[in-house]
Amino acid sequence: MSGKDLRIVFMGTPEFAVHSLRALVEGGYNVVAVVTTPDKPAGRGQKMHQSDVKVYAESVGLRVLQPARLKDEAWVEEFRALEADLGVVIAFRMLPEVIWSMPRLGTFNLHASLLPQYRGAAPINWAVINGDKESGITTFMLKHEIDTGDVIERRRVDITDTDTAGTLHDKLMEVGRDAVLSTVEKIASGNYEAIPQEVLTDGELRPAPKIFKEDCRVDWSNNGEHIALLIRGLSPYPAAWTPLYNSEGVEMGSIKIFKAEFKAGGGLAVGEITADEKRLEIGCANGRISVEELQMAGKRRMGVEDFLRGVRNIDTLKAMN
């Protein structure tokens, strides 16, 4: 049997998932429905925001379903009526067993790490923050515990010294698209071996928990190598940030930092800021961080020279109270 003979239900939300959905559609696969999150108000104007998956699905005429509660009996029956052969999940909500077990051939997930490493919500960010030299994607069959199902495919991707969470995201999105198509075909043919993750465990497992705002705050008493990795691993989203204080210790606002370079030495105290027309540096435990791209609250993201043209006396402030 070919993968194109299957009735596929696709479940996902962000751009990362759209890439694989587009590949299925353009490849002639039978996507009978797309399941995504409900529209919700966002931004200052609280306009209703649609997920990236919904926007694409509607643009190509796919049926879109947006259940508010995944265990709701009416929704379960609506899902059952799809008579799905296979479920495909990418960056979606945690599914109840009644849903993921319903397709005839099961449901598989695309995860942005080499499982069993980096189980959790933010594998791309943590791989960069931790200074890893390698990442990858995994397709695996869903089971009760999150991100623990038997593995069908793993594909590796190098992390370079200049990669950010954003550039690694795009690399994994490309590799993931191809792995999704390959996994669909393997499941359709039945010619594959799903490998328990316990067999793939080698050494200490690192988690990838959800990242909150306080996790993104730069601690300037850390070593510069760690700070530079944190900035790369949070760029462009959710972005590393630091408050700014005046000489009396009063907070004067904050900046997000998207690109920076660690430089050893320099004689700056921890959190001390020095700046001229082209340079903005902040002291850390073993040197200084030279900021290259940043954003002040309420302003657009910009290069450091443009930023300094519009801000006066920033070197009278400190980044650590």
Number of C-alpha atoms within 10 A of each C-alpha: 11 13 22 16 13 21 20 25 23 25 26 25 23 17 17 21 23 22 18 25 26 15 15 22 14 10 11 11 19 15 22 16 19 23 22 25 22 16 14 11 11 11 8 6 7 9 11 11 13 17 18 17 26 24 14 16 22 12 9 11 8 15 14 19 17 15 17 12 12 17 14 11 10 12 17 16 11 13 21 14 9 14 15 22 18 24 26 28 26 23 18 16 13 12 17 12 12 13 18 21 17 18 21 14 16 18 25 26 24 25 25 31 27 22 27 22 22 23 20 17 17 17 27 25 28 25 27 27 20 13 18 14 13 14 23 25 25 25 31 26 24 23 18 11 8 11 25 17 22 22 24 21 22 19 17 14 16 14 20 14 12 11 18 27 26 16 17 23 18 15 17 22 22 13 19 27 21 15 21 24 17 16 21 23 19 18 22 19 12 12 8 13 12 14 15 16 16 12 10 13 12 9 7 7 12 15 16 18 14 12 14 9 10 10 14 19 17 23 19 23 15 14 18 23 19 16 25 23 26 26 29 28 28 26 22 17 15 18 22 26 24 20 17 21 20 17 10 8 12 11 16 11 12 15 19 23 24 27 23 20 18 22 17 16 12 14 12 17 18 21 25 20 22 19 17 13 11 13 13 22 24 25 30 30 19 21 21 30 26 21 19 19 18 23 19 16 11 7 10 9 17 16 15 21 15 14 21 18 11 7 9 10 10 16 16 14 22 24 24 23 16
